[in-house]
Amino acid sequence: MSAPNQGRQSPDPERQTGGQLHDPQAKPNELGAAPSQDHAKDASEQQKASLPSNPTGPLEKAAEEKTSKAT
């Protein structure tokens, strides 16, 4: 190799190790790729289904007690 910074260059193809020889992007699903868009959408829908439609605020109960006309 005739590069000025030899330590930063890849080795010759015949001297490369196993990880350098194989293309890591050839089979992304076997490498633990991210879940599909459908999976993310399903998970989001499941979370939204479990939420209350209109949650009460932290001071809503206190405001109701103050403004109620209880005798």
PDB file of N, H, CA, C and O in Angstrom:
ATOM      1  N   MET A   1       0.854  -1.183   0.000  1.00  0.00           N
ATOM      2  CA  MET A   1       0.000   0.000   0.000  1.00  0.00           C
ATOM      3  C   MET A   1       0.887   1.230   0.000  1.00  0.00           C
ATOM      4  O   MET A   1       1.914   1.292   0.676  1.00  0.00           O
ATOM      5  N   SER A   2       0.459   2.190  -0.772  1.00  0.00           N
ATOM      6  H   SER A   2      -0.375   2.139  -1.322  1.00  0.00           H
ATOM      7  CA  SER A   2       1.280   3.387  -0.890  1.00  0.00           C
ATOM      8  C   SER A   2       0.572   4.629  -0.370  1.00  0.00           C
ATOM      9  O   SER A   2       0.879   5.740  -0.801  1.00  0.00           O
ATOM     10  N   ALA A   3      -0.363   4.458   0.543  1.00  0.00           N
ATOM     11  H   ALA A   3      -0.612   3.555   0.893  1.00  0.00           H
ATOM     12  CA  ALA A   3      -1.083   5.596   1.097  1.00  0.00           C
ATOM     13  C   ALA A   3      -0.238   6.273   2.174  1.00  0.00           C
ATOM     14  O   ALA A   3       0.529   5.598   2.860  1.00  0.00           O
ATOM     15  N   PRO A   4      -0.362   7.600   2.340  1.00  0.00           N
ATOM     16  CA  PRO A   4       0.445   8.300   3.343  1.00  0.00           C
ATOM     17  C   PRO A   4       0.063   7.894   4.772  1.00  0.00           C
ATOM     18  O   PRO A   4       0.936   7.835   5.638  1.00  0.00           O
ATOM     19  N   ASN A   5      -1.193   7.618   5.034  1.00  0.00           N
ATOM     20  H   ASN A   5      -1.902   7.666   4.331  1.00  0.00           H
ATOM     21  CA  ASN A   5      -1.642   7.184   6.357  1.00  0.00           C
ATOM     22  C   ASN A   5      -2.020   5.711   6.269  1.00  0.00           C
ATOM     23  O   ASN A   5      -3.197   5.372   6.145  1.00  0.00           O
ATOM     24  N   GLN A   6      -1.040   4.856   6.334  1.00  0.00           N
ATOM     25  H   GLN A   6      -0.084   5.132   6.435  1.00  0.00           H
ATOM     26  CA  GLN A   6      -1.280   3.445   6.098  1.00  0.00           C
ATOM     27  C   GLN A   6      -2.229   2.821   7.114  1.00  0.00           C
ATOM     28  O   GLN A   6      -2.979   1.908   6.769  1.00  0.00           O
ATOM     29  N   GLY A   7      -2.212   3.282   8.328  1.00  0.00           N
ATOM     30  H   GLY A   7      -1.603   4.023   8.608  1.00  0.00           H
ATOM     31  CA  GLY A   7      -3.069   2.713   9.354  1.00  0.00           C
ATOM     32  C   GLY A   7      -4.546   2.970   9.123  1.00  0.00           C
ATOM     33  O   GLY A   7      -5.380   2.282   9.711  1.00  0.00           O
ATOM     34  N   ARG A   8      -4.891   3.918   8.302  1.00  0.00           N
ATOM     35  H   ARG A   8      -4.213   4.477   7.824  1.00  0.00           H
ATOM     36  CA  ARG A   8      -6.288   4.264   8.048  1.00  0.00           C
ATOM     37  C   ARG A   8      -6.840   3.598   6.801  1.00  0.00           C
ATOM     38  O   ARG A   8      -8.011   3.802   6.479  1.00  0.00           O
ATOM     39  N   GLN A   9      -6.066   2.828   6.100  1.00  0.00           N
ATOM     40  H   GLN A   9      -5.115   2.663   6.361  1.00  0.00           H
ATOM     41  CA  GLN A   9      -6.494   2.215   4.848  1.00  0.00           C
ATOM     42  C   GLN A   9      -6.967   0.786   5.080  1.00  0.00           C
ATOM     43  O   GLN A   9      -6.521   0.118   6.013  1.00  0.00           O
ATOM     44  N   SER A  10      -7.875   0.323   4.223  1.00  0.00           N
ATOM     45  H   SER A  10      -8.237   0.866   3.465  1.00  0.00           H
ATOM     46  CA  SER A  10      -8.320  -1.065   4.288  1.00  0.00           C
ATOM     47  C   SER A  10      -7.193  -1.964   3.781  1.00  0.00           C
ATOM     48  O   SER A  10      -6.421  -1.570   2.906  1.00  0.00           O
ATOM     49  N   PRO A  11      -7.107  -3.171   4.335  1.00  0.00           N
ATOM     50  CA  PRO A  11      -6.091  -4.087   3.831  1.00  0.00           C
ATOM     51  C   PRO A  11      -6.440  -4.574   2.426  1.00  0.00           C
ATOM     52  O   PRO A  11      -7.571  -4.425   1.963  1.00  0.00           O
ATOM     53  N   ASP A  12      -5.454  -5.154   1.766  1.00  0.00           N
ATOM     54  H   ASP A  12      -4.536  -5.276   2.142  1.00  0.00           H
ATOM     55  CA  ASP A  12      -5.693  -5.718   0.439  1.00  0.00           C
ATOM     56  C   ASP A  12      -6.780  -6.790   0.527  1.00  0.00           C
ATOM     57  O   ASP A  12      -6.916  -7.427   1.572  1.00  0.00           O
ATOM     58  N   PRO A  13      -7.561  -7.008  -0.542  1.00  0.00           N
ATOM     59  CA  PRO A  13      -8.669  -7.973  -0.482  1.00  0.00           C
ATOM     60  C   PRO A  13      -8.247  -9.366  -0.027  1.00  0.00           C
ATOM     61  O   PRO A  13      -9.002 -10.028   0.684  1.00  0.00           O
ATOM     62  N   GLU A  14      -7.087  -9.816  -0.408  1.00  0.00           N
ATOM     63  H   GLU A  14      -6.473  -9.277  -0.986  1.00  0.00           H
ATOM     64  CA  GLU A  14      -6.665 -11.165   0.003  1.00  0.00           C
ATOM     65  C   GLU A  14      -6.288 -11.240   1.478  1.00  0.00           C
ATOM     66  O   GLU A  14      -6.159 -12.335   2.026  1.00  0.00           O
ATOM     67  N   ARG A  15      -6.110 -10.088   2.129  1.00  0.00           N
ATOM     68  H   ARG A  15      -6.215  -9.199   1.684  1.00  0.00           H
ATOM     69  CA  ARG A  15      -5.743 -10.074   3.547  1.00  0.00           C
ATOM     70  C   ARG A  15      -6.875  -9.598   4.448  1.00  0.00           C
ATOM     71  O   ARG A  15      -6.670  -9.454   5.653  1.00  0.00           O
ATOM     72  N   GLN A  16      -8.070  -9.350   3.900  1.00  0.00           N
ATOM     73  H   GLN A  16      -8.237  -9.467   2.921  1.00  0.00           H
ATOM     74  CA  GLN A  16      -9.180  -8.860   4.706  1.00  0.00           C
ATOM     75  C   GLN A  16      -9.752  -9.978   5.570  1.00  0.00           C
ATOM     76  O   GLN A  16      -9.731 -11.152   5.201  1.00  0.00           O
ATOM     77  N   THR A  17     -10.262  -9.574   6.729  1.00  0.00           N
ATOM     78  H   THR A  17     -10.278  -8.620   7.028  1.00  0.00           H
ATOM     79  CA  THR A  17     -10.882 -10.539   7.630  1.00  0.00           C
ATOM     80  C   THR A  17     -12.310 -10.822   7.188  1.00  0.00           C
ATOM     81  O   THR A  17     -12.803 -10.191   6.253  1.00  0.00           O
ATOM     82  N   GLY A  18     -12.980 -11.762   7.848  1.00  0.00           N
ATOM     83  H   GLY A  18     -12.579 -12.274   8.607  1.00  0.00           H
ATOM     84  CA  GLY A  18     -14.320 -12.182   7.460  1.00  0.00           C
ATOM     85  C   GLY A  18     -15.329 -11.051   7.430  1.00  0.00           C
ATOM     86  O   GLY A  18     -16.133 -10.974   6.501  1.00  0.00           O
ATOM     87  N   GLY A  19     -15.309 -10.161   8.431  1.00  0.00           N
ATOM     88  H   GLY A  19     -14.656 -10.224   9.186  1.00  0.00           H
ATOM     89  CA  GLY A  19     -16.269  -9.075   8.482  1.00  0.00           C
ATOM     90  C   GLY A  19     -16.078  -8.058   7.381  1.00  0.00           C
ATOM     91  O   GLY A  19     -17.030  -7.388   6.981  1.00  0.00           O
ATOM     92  N   GLN A  20     -14.858  -7.934   6.886  1.00  0.00           N
ATOM     93  H   GLN A  20     -14.085  -8.478   7.211  1.00  0.00           H
ATOM     94  CA  GLN A  20     -14.591  -6.980   5.819  1.00  0.00           C
ATOM     95  C   GLN A  20     -14.921  -7.556   4.448  1.00  0.00           C
ATOM     96  O   GLN A  20     -15.178  -6.807   3.506  1.00  0.00           O
ATOM     97  N   LEU A  21     -14.915  -8.874   4.331  1.00  0.00           N
ATOM     98  H   LEU A  21     -14.706  -9.483   5.096  1.00  0.00           H
ATOM     99  CA  LEU A  21     -15.162  -9.503   3.039  1.00  0.00           C
ATOM    100  C   LEU A  21     -16.639  -9.534   2.680  1.00  0.00           C
ATOM    101  O   LEU A  21     -16.988  -9.404   1.506  1.00  0.00           O
ATOM    102  N   HIS A  22     -17.512  -9.703   3.663  1.00  0.00           N
ATOM    103  H   HIS A  22     -17.229  -9.808   4.617  1.00  0.00           H
ATOM    104  CA  HIS A  22     -18.929  -9.901   3.388  1.00  0.00           C
ATOM    105  C   HIS A  22     -19.682  -8.588   3.479  1.00  0.00           C
ATOM    106  O   HIS A  22     -19.392  -7.742   4.325  1.00  0.00           O
ATOM    107  N   ASP A  23     -20.661  -8.433   2.586  1.00  0.00           N
ATOM    108  H   ASP A  23     -20.896  -9.120   1.898  1.00  0.00           H
ATOM    109  CA  ASP A  23     -21.471  -7.228   2.560  1.00  0.00           C
ATOM    110  C   ASP A  23     -22.500  -7.300   3.669  1.00  0.00           C
ATOM    111  O   ASP A  23     -23.375  -8.164   3.607  1.00  0.00           O
ATOM    112  N   PRO A  24     -22.450  -6.435   4.693  1.00  0.00           N
ATOM    113  CA  PRO A  24     -23.409  -6.517   5.800  1.00  0.00           C
ATOM    114  C   PRO A  24     -24.828  -6.121   5.397  1.00  0.00           C
ATOM    115  O   PRO A  24     -25.772  -6.458   6.111  1.00  0.00           O
ATOM    116  N   GLN A  25     -25.010  -5.425   4.289  1.00  0.00           N
ATOM    117  H   GLN A  25     -24.243  -5.151   3.708  1.00  0.00           H
ATOM    118  CA  GLN A  25     -26.334  -4.993   3.868  1.00  0.00           C
ATOM    119  C   GLN A  25     -27.013  -5.989   2.928  1.00  0.00           C
ATOM    120  O   GLN A  25     -28.123  -5.734   2.462  1.00  0.00           O
ATOM    121  N   ALA A  26     -26.374  -7.099   2.649  1.00  0.00           N
ATOM    122  H   ALA A  26     -25.472  -7.306   3.028  1.00  0.00           H
ATOM    123  CA  ALA A  26     -26.952  -8.051   1.710  1.00  0.00           C
ATOM    124  C   ALA A  26     -28.236  -8.664   2.250  1.00  0.00           C
ATOM    125  O   ALA A  26     -29.173  -8.884   1.483  1.00  0.00           O
ATOM    126  N   LYS A  27     -28.306  -8.946   3.555  1.00  0.00           N
ATOM    127  H   LYS A  27     -27.544  -8.766   4.178  1.00  0.00           H
ATOM    128  CA  LYS A  27     -29.481  -9.559   4.162  1.00  0.00           C
ATOM    129  C   LYS A  27     -29.841  -8.800   5.435  1.00  0.00           C
ATOM    130  O   LYS A  27     -29.545  -9.273   6.532  1.00  0.00           O
ATOM    131  N   PRO A  28     -30.473  -7.635   5.313  1.00  0.00           N
ATOM    132  CA  PRO A  28     -30.730  -6.820   6.507  1.00  0.00           C
ATOM    133  C   PRO A  28     -31.667  -7.482   7.502  1.00  0.00           C
ATOM    134  O   PRO A  28     -31.543  -7.230   8.700  1.00  0.00           O
ATOM    135  N   ASN A  29     -32.596  -8.316   7.062  1.00  0.00           N
ATOM    136  H   ASN A  29     -32.697  -8.521   6.089  1.00  0.00           H
ATOM    137  CA  ASN A  29     -33.517  -8.948   8.004  1.00  0.00           C
ATOM    138  C   ASN A  29     -32.821  -9.968   8.891  1.00  0.00           C
ATOM    139  O   ASN A  29     -33.270 -10.221  10.008  1.00  0.00           O
ATOM    140  N   GLU A  30     -31.754 -10.546   8.420  1.00  0.00           N
ATOM    141  H   GLU A  30     -31.389 -10.340   7.511  1.00  0.00           H
ATOM    142  CA  GLU A  30     -31.002 -11.499   9.233  1.00  0.00           C
ATOM    143  C   GLU A  30     -30.088 -10.783  10.218  1.00  0.00           C
ATOM    144  O   GLU A  30     -29.551 -11.410  11.131  1.00  0.00           O
ATOM    145  N   LEU A  31     -29.907  -9.487  10.044  1.00  0.00           N
ATOM    146  H   LEU A  31     -30.343  -8.978   9.302  1.00  0.00           H
ATOM    147  CA  LEU A  31     -29.043  -8.717  10.933  1.00  0.00           C
ATOM    148  C   LEU A  31     -29.828  -8.005  12.027  1.00  0.00           C
ATOM    149  O   LEU A  31     -29.256  -7.204  12.766  1.00  0.00           O
ATOM    150  N   GLY A  32     -31.121  -8.278  12.146  1.00  0.00           N
ATOM    151  H   GLY A  32     -31.586  -8.928  11.546  1.00  0.00           H
ATOM    152  CA  GLY A  32     -31.916  -7.640  13.176  1.00  0.00           C
ATOM    153  C   GLY A  32     -32.360  -6.250  12.763  1.00  0.00           C
ATOM    154  O   GLY A  32     -32.203  -5.294  13.522  1.00  0.00           O
ATOM    155  N   ALA A  33     -32.912  -6.132  11.571  1.00  0.00           N
ATOM    156  H   ALA A  33     -33.040  -6.909  10.955  1.00  0.00           H
ATOM    157  CA  ALA A  33     -33.366  -4.833  11.076  1.00  0.00           C
ATOM    158  C   ALA A  33     -34.560  -4.343  11.891  1.00  0.00           C
ATOM    159  O   ALA A  33     -35.163  -5.109  12.642  1.00  0.00           O
ATOM    160  N   ALA A  34     -34.890  -3.089  11.742  1.00  0.00           N
ATOM    161  H   ALA A  34     -34.401  -2.466  11.132  1.00  0.00           H
ATOM    162  CA  ALA A  34     -36.012  -2.477  12.459  1.00  0.00           C
ATOM    163  C   ALA A  34     -37.330  -3.116  12.022  1.00  0.00           C
ATOM    164  O   ALA A  34     -37.422  -3.635  10.909  1.00  0.00           O
ATOM    165  N   PRO A  35     -38.346  -3.085  12.880  1.00  0.00           N
ATOM    166  CA  PRO A  35     -39.644  -3.642  12.513  1.00  0.00           C
ATOM    167  C   PRO A  35     -40.254  -2.877  11.339  1.00  0.00           C
ATOM    168  O   PRO A  35     -39.881  -1.737  11.060  1.00  0.00           O
ATOM    169  N   SER A  36     -41.180  -3.515  10.672  1.00  0.00           N
ATOM    170  H   SER A  36     -41.482  -4.441  10.899  1.00  0.00           H
ATOM    171  CA  SER A  36     -41.813  -2.895   9.509  1.00  0.00           C
ATOM    172  C   SER A  36     -42.711  -1.734   9.924  1.00  0.00           C
ATOM    173  O   SER A  36     -43.018  -1.564  11.104  1.00  0.00           O
ATOM    174  N   GLN A  37     -43.121  -0.947   8.953  1.00  0.00           N
ATOM    175  H   GLN A  37     -42.871  -1.085   7.995  1.00  0.00           H
ATOM    176  CA  GLN A  37     -44.013   0.181   9.213  1.00  0.00           C
ATOM    177  C   GLN A  37     -45.364  -0.306   9.728  1.00  0.00           C
ATOM    178  O   GLN A  37     -45.987   0.350  10.563  1.00  0.00           O
ATOM    179  N   ASP A  38     -45.817  -1.462   9.228  1.00  0.00           N
ATOM    180  H   ASP A  38     -45.310  -1.995   8.550  1.00  0.00           H
ATOM    181  CA  ASP A  38     -47.095  -2.008   9.690  1.00  0.00           C
ATOM    182  C   ASP A  38     -47.037  -2.341  11.175  1.00  0.00           C
ATOM    183  O   ASP A  38     -47.998  -2.103  11.907  1.00  0.00           O
ATOM    184  N   HIS A  39     -45.920  -2.884  11.614  1.00  0.00           N
ATOM    185  H   HIS A  39     -45.140  -3.077  11.019  1.00  0.00           H
ATOM    186  CA  HIS A  39     -45.765  -3.222  13.031  1.00  0.00           C
ATOM    187  C   HIS A  39     -45.826  -1.960  13.882  1.00  0.00           C
ATOM    188  O   HIS A  39     -46.468  -1.949  14.932  1.00  0.00           O
ATOM    189  N   ALA A  40     -45.162  -0.898  13.435  1.00  0.00           N
ATOM    190  H   ALA A  40     -44.640  -0.907  12.581  1.00  0.00           H
ATOM    191  CA  ALA A  40     -45.170   0.355  14.184  1.00  0.00           C
ATOM    192  C   ALA A  40     -46.578   0.945  14.231  1.00  0.00           C
ATOM    193  O   ALA A  40     -47.005   1.463  15.263  1.00  0.00           O
ATOM    194  N   LYS A  41     -47.288   0.867  13.125  1.00  0.00           N
ATOM    195  H   LYS A  41     -46.942   0.447  12.286  1.00  0.00           H
ATOM    196  CA  LYS A  41     -48.649   1.410  13.085  1.00  0.00           C
ATOM    197  C   LYS A  41     -49.570   0.621  14.007  1.00  0.00           C
ATOM    198  O   LYS A  41     -50.394   1.208  14.709  1.00  0.00           O
ATOM    199  N   ASP A  42     -49.439  -0.697  14.014  1.00  0.00           N
ATOM    200  H   ASP A  42     -48.770  -1.174  13.444  1.00  0.00           H
ATOM    201  CA  ASP A  42     -50.263  -1.536  14.892  1.00  0.00           C
ATOM    202  C   ASP A  42     -49.983  -1.235  16.365  1.00  0.00           C
ATOM    203  O   ASP A  42     -50.908  -1.146  17.171  1.00  0.00           O
ATOM    204  N   ALA A  43     -48.708  -1.078  16.709  1.00  0.00           N
ATOM    205  H   ALA A  43     -47.956  -1.151  16.054  1.00  0.00           H
ATOM    206  CA  ALA A  43     -48.344  -0.782  18.095  1.00  0.00           C
ATOM    207  C   ALA A  43     -48.899   0.577  18.520  1.00  0.00           C
ATOM    208  O   ALA A  43     -49.347   0.741  19.655  1.00  0.00           O
ATOM    209  N   SER A  44     -48.869   1.549  17.607  1.00  0.00           N
ATOM    210  H   SER A  44     -48.505   1.415  16.685  1.00  0.00           H
ATOM    211  CA  SER A  44     -49.403   2.869  17.909  1.00  0.00           C
ATOM    212  C   SER A  44     -50.914   2.808  18.119  1.00  0.00           C
ATOM    213  O   SER A  44     -51.441   3.440  19.034  1.00  0.00           O
ATOM    214  N   GLU A  45     -51.604   2.055  17.278  1.00  0.00           N
ATOM    215  H   GLU A  45     -51.176   1.541  16.535  1.00  0.00           H
ATOM    216  CA  GLU A  45     -53.055   1.924  17.414  1.00  0.00           C
ATOM    217  C   GLU A  45     -53.420   1.249  18.736  1.00  0.00           C
ATOM    218  O   GLU A  45     -54.402   1.626  19.375  1.00  0.00           O
ATOM    219  N   GLN A  46     -52.638   0.258  19.146  1.00  0.00           N
ATOM    220  H   GLN A  46     -51.840  -0.049  18.627  1.00  0.00           H
ATOM    221  CA  GLN A  46     -52.904  -0.428  20.411  1.00  0.00           C
ATOM    222  C   GLN A  46     -52.727   0.528  21.587  1.00  0.00           C
ATOM    223  O   GLN A  46     -53.514   0.500  22.533  1.00  0.00           O
ATOM    224  N   GLN A  47     -51.712   1.361  21.534  1.00  0.00           N
ATOM    225  H   GLN A  47     -51.072   1.384  20.766  1.00  0.00           H
ATOM    226  CA  GLN A  47     -51.491   2.325  22.610  1.00  0.00           C
ATOM    227  C   GLN A  47     -52.618   3.347  22.669  1.00  0.00           C
ATOM    228  O   GLN A  47     -53.094   3.686  23.752  1.00  0.00           O
ATOM    229  N   LYS A  48     -53.048   3.841  21.505  1.00  0.00           N
ATOM    230  H   LYS A  48     -52.661   3.565  20.625  1.00  0.00           H
ATOM    231  CA  LYS A  48     -54.112   4.838  21.479  1.00  0.00           C
ATOM    232  C   LYS A  48     -55.426   4.253  21.974  1.00  0.00           C
ATOM    233  O   LYS A  48     -56.225   4.964  22.582  1.00  0.00           O
ATOM    234  N   ALA A  49     -55.665   2.970  21.724  1.00  0.00           N
ATOM    235  H   ALA A  49     -55.016   2.392  21.230  1.00  0.00           H
ATOM    236  CA  ALA A  49     -56.911   2.337  22.141  1.00  0.00           C
ATOM    237  C   ALA A  49     -57.009   2.256  23.663  1.00  0.00           C
ATOM    238  O   ALA A  49     -58.110   2.276  24.214  1.00  0.00           O
ATOM    239  N   SER A  50     -55.874   2.165  24.342  1.00  0.00           N
ATOM    240  H   SER A  50     -54.980   2.148  23.894  1.00  0.00           H
ATOM    241  CA  SER A  50     -55.904   2.024  25.796  1.00  0.00           C
ATOM    242  C   SER A  50     -55.941   3.369  26.526  1.00  0.00           C
ATOM    243  O   SER A  50     -56.058   3.396  27.751  1.00  0.00           O
ATOM    244  N   LEU A  51     -55.845   4.483  25.797  1.00  0.00           N
ATOM    245  H   LEU A  51     -55.751   4.461  24.801  1.00  0.00           H
ATOM    246  CA  LEU A  51     -55.864   5.800  26.430  1.00  0.00           C
ATOM    247  C   LEU A  51     -57.303   6.256  26.676  1.00  0.00           C
ATOM    248  O   LEU A  51     -58.189   5.937  25.883  1.00  0.00           O
ATOM    249  N   PRO A  52     -57.551   6.998  27.762  1.00  0.00           N
ATOM    250  CA  PRO A  52     -58.898   7.555  27.965  1.00  0.00           C
ATOM    251  C   PRO A  52     -59.158   8.646  26.928  1.00  0.00           C
ATOM    252  O   PRO A  52     -58.222   9.278  26.437  1.00  0.00           O
ATOM    253  N   SER A  53     -60.425   8.864  26.598  1.00  0.00           N
ATOM    254  H   SER A  53     -61.186   8.351  26.997  1.00  0.00           H
ATOM    255  CA  SER A  53     -60.745   9.813  25.533  1.00  0.00           C
ATOM    256  C   SER A  53     -60.457  11.253  25.950  1.00  0.00           C
ATOM    257  O   SER A  53     -60.011  12.053  25.127  1.00  0.00           O
ATOM    258  N   ASN A  54     -60.701  11.590  27.200  1.00  0.00           N
ATOM    259  H   ASN A  54     -61.063  10.940  27.869  1.00  0.00           H
ATOM    260  CA  ASN A  54     -60.468  12.955  27.659  1.00  0.00           C
ATOM    261  C   ASN A  54     -59.995  12.908  29.110  1.00  0.00           C
ATOM    262  O   ASN A  54     -60.811  12.979  30.029  1.00  0.00           O
ATOM    263  N   PRO A  55     -58.684  12.790  29.321  1.00  0.00           N
ATOM    264  CA  PRO A  55     -58.194  12.680  30.696  1.00  0.00           C
ATOM    265  C   PRO A  55     -58.422  13.964  31.486  1.00  0.00           C
ATOM    266  O   PRO A  55     -58.434  15.061  30.926  1.00  0.00           O
ATOM    267  N   THR A  56     -58.600  13.810  32.782  1.00  0.00           N
ATOM    268  H   THR A  56     -58.590  12.919  33.237  1.00  0.00           H
ATOM    269  CA  THR A  56     -58.828  14.981  33.633  1.00  0.00           C
ATOM    270  C   THR A  56     -57.497  15.626  33.988  1.00  0.00           C
ATOM    271  O   THR A  56     -56.477  14.950  34.120  1.00  0.00           O
ATOM    272  N   GLY A  57     -57.525  16.927  34.137  1.00  0.00           N
ATOM    273  H   GLY A  57     -58.354  17.476  34.030  1.00  0.00           H
ATOM    274  CA  GLY A  57     -56.330  17.669  34.482  1.00  0.00           C
ATOM    275  C   GLY A  57     -56.024  17.552  35.960  1.00  0.00           C
ATOM    276  O   GLY A  57     -56.890  17.130  36.726  1.00  0.00           O
ATOM    277  N   PRO A  58     -54.818  17.912  36.391  1.00  0.00           N
ATOM    278  CA  PRO A  58     -54.435  17.760  37.792  1.00  0.00           C
ATOM    279  C   PRO A  58     -55.218  18.672  38.740  1.00  0.00           C
ATOM    280  O   PRO A  58     -55.368  18.329  39.912  1.00  0.00           O
ATOM    281  N   LEU A  59     -55.717  19.812  38.279  1.00  0.00           N
ATOM    282  H   LEU A  59     -55.594  20.091  37.326  1.00  0.00           H
ATOM    283  CA  LEU A  59     -56.439  20.748  39.147  1.00  0.00           C
ATOM    284  C   LEU A  59     -57.943  20.759  38.875  1.00  0.00           C
ATOM    285  O   LEU A  59     -58.674  21.569  39.445  1.00  0.00           O
ATOM    286  N   GLU A  60     -58.394  19.874  38.017  1.00  0.00           N
ATOM    287  H   GLU A  60     -57.800  19.216  37.554  1.00  0.00           H
ATOM    288  CA  GLU A  60     -59.809  19.889  37.651  1.00  0.00           C
ATOM    289  C   GLU A  60     -60.712  19.568  38.843  1.00  0.00           C
ATOM    290  O   GLU A  60     -61.759  20.191  39.018  1.00  0.00           O
ATOM    291  N   LYS A  61     -60.308  18.604  39.654  1.00  0.00           N
ATOM    292  H   LYS A  61     -59.457  18.098  39.512  1.00  0.00           H
ATOM    293  CA  LYS A  61     -61.123  18.239  40.818  1.00  0.00           C
ATOM    294  C   LYS A  61     -61.176  19.388  41.824  1.00  0.00           C
ATOM    295  O   LYS A  61     -62.241  19.680  42.368  1.00  0.00           O
ATOM    296  N   ALA A  62     -60.042  20.042  42.075  1.00  0.00           N
ATOM    297  H   ALA A  62     -59.177  19.805  41.632  1.00  0.00           H
ATOM    298  CA  ALA A  62     -60.009  21.148  43.021  1.00  0.00           C
ATOM    299  C   ALA A  62     -60.844  22.323  42.528  1.00  0.00           C
ATOM    300  O   ALA A  62     -61.521  22.975  43.323  1.00  0.00           O
ATOM    301  N   ALA A  63     -60.804  22.599  41.235  1.00  0.00           N
ATOM    302  H   ALA A  63     -60.254  22.069  40.590  1.00  0.00           H
ATOM    303  CA  ALA A  63     -61.597  23.691  40.678  1.00  0.00           C
ATOM    304  C   ALA A  63     -63.091  23.380  40.794  1.00  0.00           C
ATOM    305  O   ALA A  63     -63.898  24.268  41.067  1.00  0.00           O
ATOM    306  N   GLU A  64     -63.444  22.126  40.588  1.00  0.00           N
ATOM    307  H   GLU A  64     -62.788  21.405  40.367  1.00  0.00           H
ATOM    308  CA  GLU A  64     -64.849  21.748  40.696  1.00  0.00           C
ATOM    309  C   GLU A  64     -65.356  21.895  42.126  1.00  0.00           C
ATOM    310  O   GLU A  64     -66.489  22.323  42.345  1.00  0.00           O
ATOM    311  N   GLU A  65     -64.516  21.541  43.101  1.00  0.00           N
ATOM    312  H   GLU A  65     -63.595  21.193  42.923  1.00  0.00           H
ATOM    313  CA  GLU A  65     -64.902  21.675  44.508  1.00  0.00           C
ATOM    314  C   GLU A  65     -65.080  23.147  44.887  1.00  0.00           C
ATOM    315  O   GLU A  65     -65.990  23.488  45.642  1.00  0.00           O
ATOM    316  N   LYS A  66     -64.226  24.004  44.373  1.00  0.00           N
ATOM    317  H   LYS A  66     -63.487  23.727  43.759  1.00  0.00           H
ATOM    318  CA  LYS A  66     -64.288  25.421  44.710  1.00  0.00           C
ATOM    319  C   LYS A  66     -65.519  26.095  44.101  1.00  0.00           C
ATOM    320  O   LYS A  66     -66.101  26.998  44.702  1.00  0.00           O
ATOM    321  N   THR A  67     -65.904  25.655  42.924  1.00  0.00           N
ATOM    322  H   THR A  67     -65.431  24.922  42.436  1.00  0.00           H
ATOM    323  CA  THR A  67     -67.011  26.316  42.229  1.00  0.00           C
ATOM    324  C   THR A  67     -68.341  25.626  42.419  1.00  0.00           C
ATOM    325  O   THR A  67     -69.351  26.113  41.910  1.00  0.00           O
ATOM    326  N   SER A  68     -68.388  24.509  43.133  1.00  0.00           N
ATOM    327  H   SER A  68     -67.568  24.114  43.546  1.00  0.00           H
ATOM    328  CA  SER A  68     -69.651  23.816  43.322  1.00  0.00           C
ATOM    329  C   SER A  68     -70.518  24.591  44.327  1.00  0.00           C
ATOM    330  O   SER A  68     -70.012  25.319  45.182  1.00  0.00           O
ATOM    331  N   LYS A  69     -71.830  24.412  44.197  1.00  0.00           N
ATOM    332  H   LYS A  69     -72.242  23.821  43.503  1.00  0.00           H
ATOM    333  CA  LYS A  69     -72.762  25.106  45.083  1.00  0.00           C
ATOM    334  C   LYS A  69     -73.301  24.136  46.139  1.00  0.00           C
ATOM    335  O   LYS A  69     -74.513  23.997  46.304  1.00  0.00           O
ATOM    336  N   ALA A  70     -72.420  23.491  46.824  1.00  0.00           N
ATOM    337  H   ALA A  70     -71.436  23.604  46.690  1.00  0.00           H
ATOM    338  CA  ALA A  70     -72.813  22.551  47.861  1.00  0.00           C
ATOM    339  C   ALA A  70     -73.149  23.328  49.126  1.00  0.00           C
ATOM    340  O   ALA A  70     -72.472  24.299  49.466  1.00  0.00           O
ATOM    341  N   THR A  71     -74.192  22.899  49.816  1.00  0.00           N
ATOM    342  H   THR A  71     -74.742  22.111  49.539  1.00  0.00           H
ATOM    343  CA  THR A  71     -74.588  23.596  51.041  1.00  0.00           C
ATOM    344  C   THR A  71     -74.227  22.817  52.269  1.00  0.00           C
ATOM    345  O   THR A  71     -74.492  23.265  53.385  1.00  0.00           O
TER     346      THR A  71
END
